[in-house]
């Protein structure tokens, strides 16, 4: 079993380091490049939320990771005041989309399980990604022409 625990300063510049650690951990656990990209984006969103919404001067957030039984779990913990989760990120109407506020929605789309625990001591976001069998194209199939269509002559 692989495990990692790392603490980062509650600063926007630390999110990049947390994403790099998440990338390295997911690769070490055997995830492919597409799954690693999904994991890194979701973990980055959780870390951004910890920094932005739970920022405490001189504070920090913690990332814990472990793998078991074909899945990887990332927990991002902060010491902020928390927030009301009801209705956040479940679905977003195209008319309500903006430049901001898509983090929870993205996490839920990219990961297999997303859970929040909020109490007086802070918030923990738990992100789980399971390994899924890789689907391959039949032998001799042209992957790009099978999956990409163009609207007509270019």
Long-range contacts (C-beta under 8 A, 24 or more apart in sequence): 1-66, 1-67, 1-68, 2-28, 2-29, 2-65, 2-66, 2-67, 3-64, 3-65, 3-66, 4-63, 4-64, 4-65, 4-66, 5-62, 5-63, 5-64, 5-65, 6-62, 6-63, 7-60, 7-61, 7-62, 7-63, 8-47, 8-60, 8-61, 8-62, 8-63, 9-59, 9-60, 10-50, 10-51, 10-54, 10-55, 10-56, 10-58, 10-59, 10-60, 10-61, 10-78, 11-51, 12-48, 12-51, 12-52, 14-47, 14-51, 14-61, 15-44, 15-47, 15-48, 15-51, 18-43, 18-44, 18-47, 18-61, 18-63, 18-76, 19-43, 19-44, 19-47, 21-63, 21-65, 22-63, 22-65, 22-74, 25-65, 25-72, 25-74, 26-72, 26-129, 29-67, 29-72, 30-131, 31-72, 31-129, 31-131, 32-134, 35-129, 35-131, 35-132, 38-110, 38-111, 38-129, 39-72, 39-74, 39-110, 39-111, 39-127, 39-129, 41-106, 41-110, 42-74, 42-106, 42-107, 42-110, 42-111, 42-114, 42-127, 42-129, 43-74, 43-76, 43-127, 45-103, 45-104, 45-106, 45-107, 46-74, 46-76, 46-103, 46-107, 46-125, 46-127, 47-76, 48-103, 49-76, 49-103, 49-104, 49-125, 50-76, 50-77, 50-78, 50-80, 50-123, 50-125, 53-80, 53-83, 54-78, 54-79, 54-80, 54-81, 54-82, 54-122, 54-123, 55-80, 56-80, 70-130, 70-131, 71-112, 71-128, 71-129, 71-130, 71-131, 72-128, 72-129, 73-126, 73-127, 73-128, 74-126, 74-127, 74-128, 75-124, 75-125, 75-126, 75-127, 76-124, 76-125, 76-127, 77-122, 77-123, 77-124, 77-125, 78-122, 78-123, 79-121, 79-122, 80-122, 80-123, 82-118, 82-119, 82-122, 82-123, 83-118, 83-123, 85-116, 85-118
